[in-house]
Amino acid sequence: MSHSDPSKHWIVGHNVSKHLLNTYLADKDGIDTIPKSSFNLEENGLDFAQGLQPYYFEFKPSPDGKKLLACNWEAAGPEVYLFAFDNKNGKLDYVTNFKYIDDRIIANYDKLFNFSPNSRYIYTQANKKLFQYDVSDLDSIKESETIVAELDTNLNIYNRGNPSYMGTNLLIAPNGKMYYRNPQFSMTHPNPEYAYQYFSIINRPDKKGNKADFKLKELRFDYDRAFPNAKPTQPRIDVIWNRSQYPSQMIGRTVSYCEGEDAYLNNVWEDRFVGTNFKWELLNLESNDTLLAAEINKYFEDNPDIKDPFFSDANHNYEGKYYITWTDTLGYNRERIVNLYVDTLPKVEIVSTKLTTECERERYRLEARNIIERYEYKWSTGETSPIIEVDRAGNYTLYVTSFQGCVDSSSINIQFEDEELYLEILGGNKLCYGGELTLSANQDYISYLWNTDETSKSIEVNETGRYILTVETS
């Protein structure tokens, strides 16, 4: 796992006999074999070895190096634990056991799980569904559960128990996407000695919910099922992706912004993104806008060794892949691919409908056009429904937040045809002993007459009773 010092790394190991998760420091001089920190599984009720049977963990570190997933395959679930990781001192803090996932899967079946490239989401499967959990707020992980896709099986890592398959599923590829190897092989290949191997893809794993864009069995490869270790047709893509799961120079990273924001390309690197000789270049734009591409490349050429490039007031046309090379503090050449996404703002339009007939106090229904269930709605009145009713003139503003977190708003001015006819006395109807109460007309009129013979817009009263106001309108 990454260290807060980019010249160092952490190694997490499982001491089976002592039921410990240990962290070890690794730097250019080697590995310190004395643990810097230890977490006792047994003392925390997380040790599920069955009798004397050996058991093992599979670890998945978050790309930002601040969280760790640990799966205990010998538990009845199996169990998946989430830890917060202090990458400065190597300390693991237990956060949660995904019990609410375990209750829905078949015992002893392998589990699919990993972090998204931006480390905000965890993906896992149960009951033939792919789930997403938001771990940016550690206190509401369960409440953030979202079903991303329907799967075709509960199994996911074929040939369970074979070490060559461990850690080879649902991994982050260099292009920033996540790949899921589908079991089992399809025997529909025209050559009886071969089968098809399928891979599914999460195209935008840093996005929330369905925006992650999961594609089931998107890729297909030939597989020699008769002699899988002898023919070059056996797909070894899982091994390549397995390497890219760990600290690598070419792991694709994703940065996301809302339309109109300043889009910074390096906001995910934090303190690991240090060194000199920075050089950026554009690989491709999703929009294929050649004029914009030329403008971006000129921006990079005119700003050599720029560490923090950004596009002001960015829009969807800037989406694409960007490439950065630099020299780190130890003199090593490094490189990264950055996937930039710019999400469009939600379209906000307010529709008003008059609900009353003649001689009734006017009342209007205000609603958002094209209501989207997963969007969040909030009015300037404080109401959080996409539809409200109002009985007063004035300006009303609706704020809409998309599931990507982008916010836009729209306002409408409601004017009543005969507003001045709706007289109301303001000030309340409770008077404390020895106190005073201010009564007032709700708006301006030509003249006022109270049953106390006063002719002002407001009066002070210190006695209980019935107060009547007569006004003259225009």
ZATIMAR-422920 format. One record per residue (C-alpha): residue number from 1; residue in one letter; x, y, z. Coordinates in nm, 3 decimals, always signed. Layout:
BEGIN
R    nr   rest        px        py        pz
R   NUM      a         X         Y         Z
...
This chain:
BEGIN
R    nr   rest        px        py        pz
R     1      m    +0.000    +0.000    +0.000
R     2      s    +0.113    +0.356    -0.065
R     3      h    +0.290    +0.558    +0.204
R     4      s    +0.242    +0.928    +0.274
R     5      d    +0.609    +0.953    +0.171
R     6      p    +0.616    +0.863    -0.202
R     7      s    +0.959    +0.699    -0.164
R     8      k    +0.814    +0.434    +0.073
R     9      h    +0.541    +0.170    +0.072
R    10      w    +0.352    -0.042    +0.322
R    11      i    +0.316    -0.420    +0.315
R    12      v    +0.018    -0.577    +0.496
R    13      g    +0.061    -0.938    +0.607
R    14      h    -0.154    -1.195    +0.785
R    15      n    +0.005    -1.388    +1.071
R    16      v    -0.221    -1.696    +1.080
R    17      s    -0.090    -1.849    +1.402
R    18      k    -0.116    -1.528    +1.604
R    19      h    -0.433    -1.400    +1.435
R    20      l    -0.273    -1.066    +1.347
R    21      l    -0.273    -0.829    +1.053
R    22      n    +0.072    -0.671    +1.053
R    23      t    +0.202    -0.372    +0.858
R    24      y    +0.564    -0.355    +0.745
R    25      l    +0.758    -0.059    +0.607
R    26      a    +0.935    -0.092    +0.271
R    27      d    +1.174    +0.164    +0.124
R    28      k    +1.474    +0.177    -0.110
R    29      d    +1.687    +0.001    +0.153
R    30      g    +1.456    -0.300    +0.182
R    31      i    +1.176    -0.426    +0.408
R    32      d    +1.172    -0.378    +0.784
R    33      t    +1.067    -0.721    +0.916
R    34      i    +0.954    -0.578    +1.249
R    35      p    +0.584    -0.479    +1.223
R    36      k    +0.511    -0.111    +1.262
R    37      s    +0.153    -0.187    +1.364
R    38      s    -0.060    -0.494    +1.441
R    39      f    -0.435    -0.553    +1.444
R    40      n    -0.558    -0.849    +1.651
R    41      l    -0.836    -1.028    +1.462
R    42      e    -0.924    -1.264    +1.746
R    43      e    -0.967    -0.986    +2.004
R    44      n    -1.199    -0.802    +1.765
R    45      g    -1.412    -1.108    +1.687
R    46      l    -1.295    -1.131    +1.326
R    47      d    -1.116    -1.467    +1.339
R    48      f    -1.322    -1.737    +1.167
R    49      a    -1.082    -2.027    +1.122
R    50      q    -1.272    -2.355    +1.134
R    51      g    -1.097    -2.574    +1.388
R    52      l    -0.735    -2.637    +1.294
R    53      q    -0.797    -2.572    +0.925
R    54      p    -0.563    -2.302    +0.785
R    55      y    -0.737    -1.993    +0.661
R    56      y    -0.627    -1.703    +0.451
R    57      f    -0.722    -1.349    +0.357
R    58      e    -0.742    -1.171    +0.028
R    59      f    -0.658    -0.800    +0.051
R    60      k    -0.773    -0.518    -0.173
R    61      p    -0.616    -0.178    -0.093
R    62      s    -0.790    +0.140    -0.203
R    63      p    -0.599    +0.327    -0.477
R    64      d    -0.556    +0.630    -0.252
R    65      g    -0.392    +0.407    +0.010
R    66      k    -0.630    +0.509    +0.290
R    67      k    -0.858    +0.204    +0.315
R    68      l    -0.822    -0.172    +0.300
R    69      l    -1.067    -0.453    +0.226
R    70      a    -0.985    -0.794    +0.374
R    71      c    -1.183    -1.105    +0.282
R    72      n    -1.164    -1.413    +0.507
R    73      w    -1.243    -1.702    +0.273
R    74      e    -1.282    -1.957    +0.554
R    75      a    -1.568    -1.774    +0.722
R    76      a    -1.919    -1.903    +0.656
R    77      g    -2.004    -1.590    +0.456
R    78      p    -1.726    -1.538    +0.362
R    79      e    -1.655    -1.225    +0.567
R    80      v    -1.537    -0.896    +0.419
R    81      y    -1.392    -0.636    +0.655
R    82      l    -1.327    -0.270    +0.583
R    83      f    -1.036    -0.096    +0.753
R    84      a    -0.930    +0.267    +0.755
R    85      f    -0.555    +0.290    +0.700
R    86      d    -0.324    +0.563    +0.826
R    87      n    -0.060    +0.560    +0.554
R    88      k    +0.177    +0.771    +0.761
R    89      n    +0.222    +0.533    +1.056
R    90      g    +0.076    +0.212    +0.909
R    91      k    -0.211    +0.174    +1.158
R    92      l    -0.527    -0.020    +1.066
R    93      d    -0.859    +0.079    +1.225
R    94      y    -1.156    -0.155    +1.186
R    95      v    -1.463    +0.013    +1.032
R    96      t    -1.724    -0.251    +0.951
R    97      n    -1.795    -0.611    +0.859
R    98      f    -2.018    -0.625    +0.553
R    99      k    -2.267    -0.850    +0.732
R   100      y    -2.558    -0.706    +0.538
R   101      i    -2.389    -0.841    +0.226
R   102      d    -2.297    -1.179    +0.374
R   103      d    -2.655    -1.252    +0.475
R   104      r    -2.756    -1.256    +0.110
R   105      i    -2.492    -1.481    -0.044
R   106      i    -2.453    -1.856    -0.054
R   107      a    -2.211    -1.990    +0.205
R   108      n    -1.862    -2.079    +0.079
R   109      y    -1.914    -1.908    -0.255
R   110      d    -1.642    -1.670    -0.360
R   111      k    -1.701    -1.301    -0.329
R   112      l    -1.642    -1.028    -0.584
R   113      f    -1.517    -0.707    -0.422
R   114      n    -1.293    -0.408    -0.483
R   115      f    -1.262    -0.030    -0.461
R   116      s    -1.335    +0.209    -0.745
R   117      p    -1.034    +0.395    -0.892
R   118      n    -1.118    +0.711    -0.695
R   119      s    -1.150    +0.502    -0.373
R   120      r    -1.498    +0.640    -0.302
R   121      y    -1.699    +0.328    -0.386
R   122      i    -1.682    -0.042    -0.303
R   123      y    -1.828    -0.296    -0.545
R   124      t    -1.939    -0.643    -0.438
R   125      q    -2.192    -0.905    -0.543
R   126      a    -2.472    -1.103    -0.381
R   127      n    -2.784    -1.280    -0.507
R   128      k    -2.679    -1.229    -0.870
R   129      k    -2.659    -0.853    -0.826
R   130      l    -2.366    -0.612    -0.839
R   131      f    -2.381    -0.369    -0.546
R   132      q    -2.210    -0.035    -0.495
R   133      y    -2.139    +0.123    -0.155
R   134      d    -2.024    +0.479    -0.091
R   135      v    -1.743    +0.475    +0.168
R   136      s    -1.675    +0.849    +0.165
R   137      d    -1.892    +0.866    +0.478
R   138      l    -1.800    +0.573    +0.701
R   139      d    -2.110    +0.622    +0.918
R   140      s    -2.364    +0.561    +0.640
R   141      i    -2.216    +0.284    +0.426
R   142      k    -2.515    +0.053    +0.455
R   143      e    -2.761    +0.330    +0.367
R   144      s    -2.565    +0.409    +0.049
R   145      e    -2.626    +0.064    -0.102
R   146      t    -2.712    +0.082    -0.473
R   147      i    -2.779    -0.202    -0.717
R   148      v    -2.563    -0.133    -1.021
R   149      a    -2.643    -0.439    -1.233
R   150      e    -2.795    -0.784    -1.256
R   151      l    -2.541    -1.067    -1.292
R   152      d    -2.586    -1.410    -1.445
R   153      t    -2.440    -1.611    -1.156
R   154      n    -2.333    -1.591    -0.792
R   155      l    -1.997    -1.749    -0.868
R   156      n    -1.729    -1.513    -0.987
R   157      i    -1.378    -1.653    -0.935
R   158      y    -1.378    -1.985    -1.114
R   159      n    -1.188    -2.280    -0.961
R   160      r    -1.198    -2.156    -0.602
R   161      g    -0.894    -2.234    -0.393
R   162      n    -0.643    -2.230    -0.677
R   163      p    -0.389    -1.961    -0.577
R   164      s    -0.335    -1.865    -0.941
R   165      y    -0.687    -1.724    -0.947
R   166      m    -0.669    -1.525    -0.626
R   167      g    -0.693    -1.151    -0.671
R   168      t    -0.759    -1.170    -1.043
R   169      n    -1.117    -1.047    -1.058
R   170      l    -1.288    -0.707    -1.067
R   171      l    -0.961    -0.521    -1.107
R   172      i    -0.878    -0.170    -1.218
R   173      a    -0.727    -0.164    -1.566
R   174      p    -0.485    +0.101    -1.697
R   175      n    -0.776    +0.271    -1.877
R   176      g    -0.954    +0.340    -1.545
R   177      k    -1.226    +0.080    -1.608
R   178      m    -1.294    -0.228    -1.395
R   179      y    -1.314    -0.578    -1.543
R   180      y    -1.505    -0.877    -1.407
R   181      r    -1.422    -1.227    -1.536
R   182      n    -1.743    -1.422    -1.591
R   183      p    -1.759    -1.789    -1.499
R   184      q    -1.801    -2.037    -1.624
R   185      f    -1.686    -2.098    -1.977
R   186      s    -1.944    -2.106    -2.255
R   187      m    -1.930    -2.433    -2.447
R   188      t    -2.093    -2.287    -2.759
R   189      h    -1.762    -2.249    -2.943
R   190      p    -1.777    -2.403    -3.295
R   191      n    -1.454    -2.591    -3.222
R   192      p    -1.534    -2.860    -2.959
R   193      e    -1.185    -2.829    -2.812
R   194      y    -1.242    -2.465    -2.728
R   195      a    -1.478    -2.258    -2.518
R   196      y    -1.556    -1.891    -2.480
R   197      q    -1.436    -1.685    -2.183
R   198      y    -1.630    -1.364    -2.114
R   199      f    -1.541    -1.043    -1.934
R   200      s    -1.786    -0.782    -1.808
R   201      i    -1.689    -0.416    -1.772
R   202      i    -1.769    -0.129    -1.536
R   203      n    -1.695    +0.154    -1.776
R   204      r    -1.716    +0.446    -1.531
R   205      p    -1.663    +0.294    -1.186
R   206      d    -1.609    +0.633    -1.020
R   207      k    -1.969    +0.729    -1.095
R   208      k    -2.265    +0.673    -0.865
R   209      g    -2.527    +0.406    -0.933
R   210      n    -2.629    +0.329    -1.290
R   211      k    -2.398    +0.604    -1.413
R   212      a    -2.116    +0.354    -1.353
R   213      d    -2.228    +0.194    -1.683
R   214      f    -2.191    -0.183    -1.625
R   215      k    -2.181    -0.400    -1.939
R   216      l    -2.239    -0.772    -1.891
R   217      k    -2.016    -1.004    -2.098
R   218      e    -1.885    -0.719    -2.308
R   219      l    -1.565    -0.902    -2.413
R   220      r    -1.526    -1.258    -2.543
R   221      f    -1.208    -1.466    -2.585
R   222      d    -1.130    -1.813    -2.715
R   223      y    -1.024    -2.058    -2.445
R   224      d    -0.856    -2.394    -2.503
R   225      r    -1.035    -2.611    -2.247
R   226      a    -0.853    -2.928    -2.348
R   227      f    -0.498    -2.799    -2.288
R   228      p    -0.538    -2.464    -2.111
R   229      n    -0.171    -2.436    -2.019
R   230      a    -0.028    -2.530    -2.356
R   231      k    -0.204    -2.311    -2.612
R   232      p    -0.165    -1.935    -2.656
R   233      t    -0.542    -1.899    -2.689
R   234      q    -0.589    -1.909    -2.311
R   235      p    -0.666    -1.551    -2.201
R   236      r    -0.409    -1.417    -1.957
R   237      i    -0.558    -1.071    -1.937
R   238      d    -0.644    -1.133    -1.573
R   239      v    -0.273    -1.155    -1.490
R   240      i    -0.199    -0.827    -1.666
R   241      w    -0.480    -0.653    -1.480
R   242      n    -0.370    -0.814    -1.156
R   243      r    -0.037    -0.636    -1.188
R   244      s    -0.207    -0.304    -1.247
R   245      q    -0.406    -0.344    -0.926
R   246      y    -0.093    -0.279    -0.721
R   247      p    +0.135    +0.029    -0.730
R   248      s    +0.200    +0.074    -1.100
R   249      q    +0.312    +0.357    -1.320
R   250      m    +0.020    +0.322    -1.559
R   251      i    -0.291    +0.285    -1.343
R   252      g    -0.565    +0.498    -1.496
R   253      r    -0.709    +0.759    -1.260
R   254      t    -1.035    +0.945    -1.292
R   255      v    -1.123    +1.305    -1.210
R   256      s    -1.483    +1.426    -1.234
R   257      y    -1.632    +1.773    -1.241
R   258      c    -1.962    +1.942    -1.309
R   259      e    -2.014    +2.157    -1.614
R   260      g    -1.894    +2.512    -1.554
R   261      e    -1.637    +2.419    -1.288
R   262      d    -1.261    +2.454    -1.323
R   263      a    -1.141    +2.105    -1.416
R   264      y    -0.803    +2.022    -1.259
R   265      l    -0.629    +1.716    -1.400
R   266      n    -0.415    +1.636    -1.096
R   267      n    -0.657    +1.658    -0.803
R   268      v    -0.626    +1.286    -0.720
R   269      w    -0.252    +1.267    -0.667
R   270      e    -0.224    +1.440    -0.331
R   271      d    +0.125    +1.425    -0.183
R   272      r    +0.233    +1.132    -0.403
R   273      f    +0.232    +1.354    -0.709
R   274      v    +0.572    +1.515    -0.652
R   275      g    +0.887    +1.563    -0.854
R   276      t    +1.002    +1.762    -1.157
R   277      n    +0.995    +1.765    -1.539
R   278      f    +0.617    +1.740    -1.570
R   279      k    +0.490    +1.694    -1.922
R   280      w    +0.122    +1.665    -2.014
R   281      e    -0.032    +1.562    -2.342
R   282      l    -0.378    +1.484    -2.470
R   283      l    -0.441    +1.125    -2.580
R   284      n    -0.796    +1.165    -2.707
R   285      l    -1.121    +1.356    -2.659
R   286      e    -1.451    +1.170    -2.641
R   287      s    -1.608    +1.452    -2.844
R   288      n    -1.349    +1.421    -3.126
R   289      d    -1.341    +1.802    -3.130
R   290      t    -1.026    +1.866    -3.335
R   291      l    -1.025    +2.241    -3.272
R   292      l    -1.050    +2.194    -2.896
R   293      a    -0.782    +1.922    -2.908
R   294      a    -0.545    +2.162    -3.085
R   295      e    -0.622    +2.429    -2.825
R   296      i    -0.549    +2.189    -2.536
R   297      n    -0.222    +2.069    -2.689
R   298      k    -0.112    +2.429    -2.739
R   299      y    -0.194    +2.500    -2.376
R   300      f    +0.037    +2.215    -2.271
R   301      e    +0.311    +2.331    -2.511
R   302      d    +0.291    +2.689    -2.385
R   303      n    +0.315    +2.573    -2.023
R   304      p    +0.607    +2.327    -2.002
R   305      d    +0.670    +2.157    -1.668
R   306      i    +0.320    +2.253    -1.546
R   307      k    +0.209    +2.040    -1.253
R   308      d    -0.144    +2.173    -1.209
R   309      p    -0.310    +2.218    -1.551
R   310      f    -0.679    +2.303    -1.549
R   311      f    -0.955    +2.407    -1.786
R   312      s    -1.169    +2.695    -1.663
R   313      d    -1.545    +2.675    -1.709
R   314      a    -1.512    +2.321    -1.846
R   315      n    -1.784    +2.146    -2.041
R   316      h    -1.859    +1.797    -2.169
R   317      n    -1.631    +1.842    -2.473
R   318      y    -1.322    +1.827    -2.249
R   319      e    -1.389    +1.465    -2.151
R   320      g    -1.110    +1.232    -2.256
R   321      k    -0.778    +1.074    -2.167
R   322      y    -0.474    +1.277    -2.066
R   323      y    -0.118    +1.154    -2.020
R   324      i    +0.143    +1.283    -1.775
R   325      t    +0.511    +1.195    -1.734
R   326      w    +0.744    +1.326    -1.464
R   327      t    +1.055    +1.249    -1.262
R   328      d    +0.994    +1.162    -0.898
R   329      t    +1.205    +1.266    -0.599
R   330      l    +1.422    +0.954    -0.633
R   331      g    +1.499    +1.024    -0.998
R   332      y    +1.267    +0.758    -1.144
R   333      n    +1.060    +0.836    -1.451
R   334      r    +0.688    +0.801    -1.385
R   335      e    +0.374    +0.822    -1.596
R   336      r    -0.002    +0.826    -1.550
R   337      i    -0.319    +0.826    -1.754
R   338      v    -0.592    +1.060    -1.629
R   339      n    -0.953    +1.010    -1.737
R   340      l    -1.143    +1.340    -1.721
R   341      y    -1.522    +1.342    -1.695
R   342      v    -1.734    +1.658    -1.703
R   343      d    -2.095    +1.592    -1.614
R   344      t    -2.366    +1.812    -1.757
R   345      l    -2.582    +2.011    -1.519
R   346      p    -2.937    +1.892    -1.456
R   347      k    -3.193    +2.072    -1.670
R   348      v    -3.422    +2.269    -1.438
R   349      e    -3.753    +2.413    -1.553
R   350      i    -4.047    +2.507    -1.331
R   351      v    -4.404    +2.456    -1.450
R   352      s    -4.683    +2.648    -1.272
R   353      t    -5.051    +2.553    -1.270
R   354      k    -5.331    +2.762    -1.118
R   355      l    -5.543    +2.546    -0.889
R   356      t    -5.825    +2.786    -0.797
R   357      t    -6.128    +2.934    -0.970
R   358      e    -6.278    +3.282    -0.955
R   359      c    -6.358    +3.421    -0.609
R   360      e    -6.118    +3.178    -0.439
R   361      r    -5.786    +3.281    -0.294
R   362      e    -5.532    +3.204    -0.563
R   363      r    -5.315    +2.895    -0.522
R   364      y    -5.059    +2.750    -0.762
R   365      r    -4.886    +2.417    -0.805
R   366      l    -4.517    +2.448    -0.890
R   367      e    -4.333    +2.144    -1.020
R   368      a    -4.013    +2.049    -1.195
R   369      r    -4.053    +1.948    -1.557
R   370      n    -3.924    +1.595    -1.629
R   371      i    -3.891    +1.477    -1.269
R   372      i    -3.606    +1.225    -1.221
R   373      e    -3.651    +1.005    -0.915
R   374      r    -3.283    +0.985    -0.819
R   375      y    -3.234    +1.363    -0.830
R   376      e    -3.258    +1.573    -0.515
R   377      y    -3.497    +1.869    -0.514
R   378      k    -3.503    +2.165    -0.278
R   379      w    -3.712    +2.482    -0.297
R   380      s    -3.632    +2.824    -0.155
R   381      t    -3.921    +2.757    +0.085
R   382      g    -3.722    +2.468    +0.235
R   383      e    -3.946    +2.197    +0.090
R   384      t    -3.769    +1.896    -0.066
R   385      s    -4.038    +1.760    -0.296
R   386      p    -4.027    +1.820    -0.674
R   387      i    -4.388    +1.949    -0.647
R   388      i    -4.517    +2.216    -0.408
R   389      e    -4.826    +2.435    -0.371
R   390      v    -4.807    +2.808    -0.293
R   391      d    -5.070    +3.064    -0.198
R   392      r    -4.855    +3.375    -0.181
R   393      a    -4.705    +3.590    -0.453
R   394      g    -4.328    +3.613    -0.482
R   395      n    -4.016    +3.451    -0.626
R   396      y    -3.968    +3.076    -0.588
R   397      t    -3.638    +2.900    -0.668
R   398      l    -3.587    +2.527    -0.724
R   399      y    -3.241    +2.372    -0.674
R   400      v    -3.183    +2.031    -0.836
R   401      t    -2.887    +1.804    -0.757
R   402      s    -2.807    +1.521    -0.998
R   403      f    -2.679    +1.185    -0.879
R   404      q    -2.331    +1.299    -0.988
R   405      g    -2.359    +1.585    -0.738
R   406      c    -2.403    +1.861    -0.998
R   407      v    -2.640    +2.142    -0.896
R   408      d    -2.842    +2.386    -1.105
R   409      s    -3.143    +2.604    -1.029
R   410      s    -3.434    +2.791    -1.183
R   411      s    -3.666    +3.062    -1.048
R   412      i    -4.022    +3.168    -1.116
R   413      n    -4.215    +3.478    -1.010
R   414      i    -4.574    +3.417    -0.904
R   415      q    -4.802    +3.722    -0.925
R   416      f    -5.160    +3.709    -0.802
R   417      e    -5.421    +3.894    -1.006
R   418      d    -5.606    +4.031    -0.701
R   419      e    -5.349    +4.001    -0.426
R   420      e    -5.467    +4.313    -0.245
R   421      l    -5.810    +4.160    -0.194
R   422      y    -5.662    +3.901    +0.040
R   423      l    -5.651    +4.089    +0.368
R   424      e    -5.492    +3.922    +0.667
R   425      i    -5.411    +4.048    +1.016
R   426      l    -5.062    +3.953    +1.123
R   427      g    -4.926    +3.936    +1.476
R   428      g    -5.078    +3.626    +1.631
R   429      n    -5.369    +3.574    +1.868
R   430      k    -5.204    +3.514    +2.206
R   431      l    -5.143    +3.789    +2.460
R   432      c    -4.944    +3.737    +2.778
R   433      y    -5.064    +3.898    +3.102
R   434      g    -4.923    +4.250    +3.126
R   435      g    -4.781    +4.232    +2.777
R   436      e    -4.850    +4.392    +2.440
R   437      l    -4.919    +4.256    +2.093
R   438      t    -4.864    +4.426    +1.757
R   439      l    -5.139    +4.365    +1.502
R   440      s    -5.079    +4.466    +1.142
R   441      a    -5.227    +4.440    +0.792
R   442      n    -5.043    +4.191    +0.573
R   443      q    -4.979    +4.451    +0.298
R   444      d    -5.017    +4.818    +0.212
R   445      y    -5.362    +4.968    +0.144
R   446      i    -5.497    +5.319    +0.078
R   447      s    -5.660    +5.351    +0.420
R   448      y    -5.714    +5.151    +0.740
R   449      l    -5.986    +5.156    +1.007
R   450      w    -5.972    +4.938    +1.317
R   451      n    -6.272    +4.882    +1.546
R   452      t    -6.063    +5.068    +1.804
R   453      d    -6.102    +5.378    +1.577
R   454      e    -5.730    +5.376    +1.496
R   455      t    -5.637    +5.440    +1.130
R   456      s    -5.280    +5.313    +1.104
R   457      k    -5.156    +4.998    +0.931
R   458      s    -5.058    +4.845    +1.267
R   459      i    -5.174    +4.891    +1.625
R   460      e    -5.053    +4.794    +1.972
R   461      v    -5.302    +4.608    +2.195
R   462      n    -5.275    +4.509    +2.562
R   463      e    -5.624    +4.369    +2.616
R   464      t    -5.783    +4.052    +2.493
R   465      g    -6.085    +4.080    +2.269
R   466      r    -6.203    +4.090    +1.909
R   467      y    -6.019    +4.322    +1.670
R   468      i    -6.158    +4.407    +1.326
R   469      l    -5.973    +4.584    +1.044
R   470      t    -6.141    +4.748    +0.745
R   471      v    -5.926    +4.866    +0.453
R   472      e    -5.971    +5.061    +0.130
R   473      t    -5.809    +4.911    -0.182
R   474      s    -5.709    +5.077    -0.504
